[in-house]
Amino acid sequence: MSKKSARIAGMIANVHRPGVDPHYLGYFECFNQQLFYEAHDVLEELWLAQRRQSNDLFYKGLIQLAGAFVHLQKGRLQPAGALFRLAQANISKYPSRHEHLNVAVVLSLIADWLKRLENSSENPLQPGTVPRLELEPH
């Protein structure tokens, strides 16, 4: 097992929900703790295993969403905007509810952050503006 895989295994060790991959759950745990790079890494393991399957672009879009926030954390506004747009394009290919996620809410969140980027030259990621993603109940 690689160092990265061992680290990811540690991050998802305590997340459980019947019928839901721990990598997928771990993405949301990390994302909501503002560990956007880690969210990207956790979901990337699942995405790589399922490329060219039905959730390929869905997982890729969620990874891009986390990546956009990594760029915001580093003050790189243009790359963040580019990743928000890629995430939006990929996630919008799925129904409004997919994999226990309200896709419409995610798309609204992306649109909101794109608007924040367009309306200011300042970094919109400030204390108190932290995004959250919630899975729907079973």
DAWO-V136596 format. One record per helix or strand of 3 or more residues. SS is the DSSP state (helix for helix, strand for strand). FROM is the first residue (numbers start at 0). LEN is the number of residues. If there is no record, write none. Layout:
BEGIN
ss:SS from:FROM len:LEN
ss:SS from:FROM len:LEN
END
This chain:
BEGIN
ss:helix from:2 len:10
ss:helix from:21 len:11
ss:helix from:35 len:14
ss:helix from:55 len:18
ss:helix from:76 len:15
ss:helix from:102 len:16
END
